[in-house]
Amino acid sequence: MAGFETLLDRIVDDMGNPEGANGNGIDNPTAPVLPKSAFEAFIRGLLGRCPGCGKARLFPRLLKPFDHCPLCGQDWTAQQADDFPAYVAIIVTGHILAPIIIFMISELGLSMWTNLAIIIIMALFLIAALLQPAKGAIIAMQWWMGLNGFERPARPTVVSKPEISQDH
């Protein structure tokens, strides 16, 4: 839950300073802003952005990540997502399509071949749409946890707030 609170604090801080992080309306593109939590790194990867800096694209093509981030220089050659993104895309596609298939078969009354054609087309589109985000998220999590040859990124320090005593 601490990661979620940290993300909320950052969102609130960003809303309080609409001119940008450095106050002049332009963020410094050369200074990488490391994610504060695994969730933030996961979201950056899911969106196809570099989990390290959050600004550069992670993929120049469909599923091949850059060797190095063009902005922060993070080395992505250590990633070994292998078949896991495909498994994730298939599982999510199945969970999305299951209620749709049940509804189509039980309520619409279409022929078997029509149902089959619609289901195959929907499955192919969903898998194609989910494959790159799944790979980005998995690469981000490998990086965040320091797996498969990645160096664990520096974690932001958590500043504890002093507790206020309730003495009367």
Order of alpha helices (4+ residues) and beta strands (2+ residues): alpha-alpha-alpha-alpha
